[in-house]
Amino acid sequence: MADQPVSGAVLGAGTMGSGIAQVMASSGMGVALYDVSGKALDKGIRMIRRNLDRQVSKRRISQEKAEQILSRIHPSTQLEEVASAKWIVEAVVESLEVKQDLLARVEQVVKQEAVLATNTSSLSVTAIAAGTQHPRRVVGLHFFNPAPVMPLVEVVAGKMTDPEVVEKAVEKVQSWGKDPVRVKDMPGFLVNRVARPFHSEAYRIVGDGIAKKSQLDRILRSAGFKMGPFELQDLIGIDINYAASVSVYEGFFQDPRFRPHPDQRRMVDSGALGRKAGRGHYLYDG
Ligand SMILES: NC(=O)c1ccc[n+]([C@@H]2O[C@H](COP(=O)([O-])OP(=O)(O)OC[C@H]3O[C@@H](n4cnc5c(N)ncnc54)[C@H](O)[C@@H]3O)[C@@H](O)[C@H]2O)c1
C-alpha cells in the first residue's frame, strides 16, 4: 500500500512544491519530488513531515497514514526520476525562462500523454507552453498557499491547451480533494484579479484619511472577510503582493483600474515586507 508506483511529479520543492506533493501523495499517488537543490529537497520533506505531524496531533490522520503519505514521496535531484509520471506540476521559481527551459527538458523524459501543469501565479500559461514541443498538454494549476490547506485550485486554459486536458485536470484536482475553478489565461487569472482592488482601494481609503489601517482590517473582518487587506498583505509578503499588482497592471497594458498605489512601493522600498521581516503594516515579535 505504501509503495505506490510514481504517477505524479512535482518540480520544485519550495513552499508550494512541497505542499502540492503532500496533496498528491495524500490522495494515494506516488510522487517524484524534483529540485535542483538537495538542501531544498531536505527542507521540503521536513515541511511535509511537520504538516503531517500536526495532522496526527490534531487526530485528523493516524500515525500510520502519515508514514504512508510520506513514503509515497520520492525526493530527487535527478530529472529522470519523473519519467513515469502522468501528472507533472511545475512549481519552481517565477521565471519564464527557467520554467520554459525545465519543461523542455521534462518533455525529453516523460511519456507523450503526460500532462504538464504549471503553478505560476503571474506568468502567462500560454507563454510557458510556447516553449514546449506539445503545448496542447500544458495547463495551469494554480494552488494557493498553504497548498495542503487551501481548497481552491485555478485550472488555467492557455491559448493552446487541449480542452480535454482541461477537463482531465479538473477531475484530477477533484481527486486530490480540492475545488477546481476553470479560468482563462488572463493576467491575475481570477483570484489575483479580484484581489487587486481589495488591496489598492484599501491603500486609497487610508491615503484619503477615511480610516486607519487597523480600522479597515477590523471592519472588513466583521463584514465576513477572514482577514483585512493590510493584515493579509503582511502574511502574503508586501513585496509579493506588490509584484502581483504590478504584473496585473502591466498585463492589462496599464489599465488605470489596476494601477498600484505609490504607498505599496514605498513599503517595499523601506523593507517593511510583512511578517517575514518582523514589520509591515504591523509589528511582529521575533
Ligand atoms: N508562494 C506562494 O504563495 C505561491 C502561491 C501560488 C503560486 N506560487 C507560484 O509557485 C511557484 C513556486 O513558488 P514558491 O513560493 O514555492 O517558491 P520557492 O522559492 O519557495 O521554491 C522554488 C523552488 O524551485 C527550485 N528551483 C529553482 N530553479 C529550479 C530548476 N531549474 N529546477 C528545479 N527546481 C528549481 C528552488 O530550489 C526552490 O526550492 C512560483 O511560480 C510561484 O509564482 C507561489
PDBQT file of the ligand as one rigid body, heavy atoms in Angstrom, charges set to zero:
ROOT
HETATM    1  N1  LIG A 301       4.354  31.281  -2.522  1.00  0.00    +0.000 N 
HETATM    2  C1  LIG A 301       3.082  31.467  -2.879  1.00  0.00    +0.000 C 
HETATM    3  O1  LIG A 301       2.264  31.990  -2.108  1.00  0.00    +0.000 OA
HETATM    4  C2  LIG A 301       2.608  30.990  -4.230  1.00  0.00    +0.000 A 
HETATM    5  C3  LIG A 301       1.235  30.746  -4.417  1.00  0.00    +0.000 A 
HETATM    6  C4  LIG A 301       0.799  30.255  -5.655  1.00  0.00    +0.000 A 
HETATM    7  C5  LIG A 301       1.720  30.044  -6.679  1.00  0.00    +0.000 A 
HETATM    8  N2  LIG A 301       3.052  30.301  -6.464  1.00  0.00    +0.000 N 
HETATM    9  C6  LIG A 301       3.984  30.004  -7.570  1.00  0.00    +0.000 C 
HETATM   10  O2  LIG A 301       4.614  28.767  -7.282  1.00  0.00    +0.000 OA
HETATM   11  C7  LIG A 301       5.940  28.756  -7.809  1.00  0.00    +0.000 C 
HETATM   12  C8  LIG A 301       6.930  28.444  -6.695  1.00  0.00    +0.000 C 
HETATM   13  O3  LIG A 301       6.795  29.389  -5.673  1.00  0.00    +0.000 OA
HETATM   14  P1  LIG A 301       7.352  29.104  -4.199  1.00  0.00    +0.000 P 
HETATM   15  O4  LIG A 301       6.827  30.190  -3.342  1.00  0.00    +0.000 OA
HETATM   16  O5  LIG A 301       7.125  27.684  -3.831  1.00  0.00    +0.000 OA
HETATM   17  O6  LIG A 301       8.922  29.336  -4.435  1.00  0.00    +0.000 OA
HETATM   18  P2  LIG A 301      10.152  28.833  -3.550  1.00  0.00    +0.000 P 
HETATM   19  O7  LIG A 301      11.231  29.834  -3.771  1.00  0.00    +0.000 OA
HETATM   20  O8  LIG A 301       9.726  28.505  -2.157  1.00  0.00    +0.000 OA
HETATM   21  O9  LIG A 301      10.571  27.449  -4.258  1.00  0.00    +0.000 OA
HETATM   22  C9  LIG A 301      11.100  27.373  -5.554  1.00  0.00    +0.000 C 
HETATM   23  C10 LIG A 301      11.945  26.095  -5.643  1.00  0.00    +0.000 C 
HETATM   24  O10 LIG A 301      12.319  25.900  -7.006  1.00  0.00    +0.000 OA
HETATM   25  C11 LIG A 301      13.640  25.372  -7.009  1.00  0.00    +0.000 C 
HETATM   26  N3  LIG A 301      14.194  25.596  -8.342  1.00  0.00    +0.000 N 
HETATM   27  C12 LIG A 301      14.630  26.752  -8.880  1.00  0.00    +0.000 A 
HETATM   28  N4  LIG A 301      15.024  26.546 -10.153  1.00  0.00    +0.000 NA
HETATM   29  C13 LIG A 301      14.831  25.228 -10.415  1.00  0.00    +0.000 A 
HETATM   30  C14 LIG A 301      15.034  24.405 -11.561  1.00  0.00    +0.000 A 
HETATM   31  N5  LIG A 301      15.516  24.898 -12.692  1.00  0.00    +0.000 N 
HETATM   32  N6  LIG A 301      14.731  23.090 -11.466  1.00  0.00    +0.000 NA
HETATM   33  C15 LIG A 301      14.218  22.581 -10.312  1.00  0.00    +0.000 A 
HETATM   34  N7  LIG A 301      13.999  23.304  -9.207  1.00  0.00    +0.000 NA
HETATM   35  C16 LIG A 301      14.305  24.618  -9.262  1.00  0.00    +0.000 A 
HETATM   36  C17 LIG A 301      14.349  26.080  -5.884  1.00  0.00    +0.000 C 
HETATM   37  O11 LIG A 301      15.495  25.343  -5.460  1.00  0.00    +0.000 OA
HETATM   38  C18 LIG A 301      13.254  26.160  -4.827  1.00  0.00    +0.000 C 
HETATM   39  O12 LIG A 301      13.314  25.036  -3.961  1.00  0.00    +0.000 OA
HETATM   40  C19 LIG A 301       6.132  30.114  -8.470  1.00  0.00    +0.000 C 
HETATM   41  O13 LIG A 301       5.823  30.007  -9.835  1.00  0.00    +0.000 OA
HETATM   42  C20 LIG A 301       5.104  30.993  -7.756  1.00  0.00    +0.000 C 
HETATM   43  O14 LIG A 301       4.674  32.080  -8.551  1.00  0.00    +0.000 OA
HETATM   44  C21 LIG A 301       3.508  30.757  -5.270  1.00  0.00    +0.000 A 
ENDROOT
TORSDOF 0
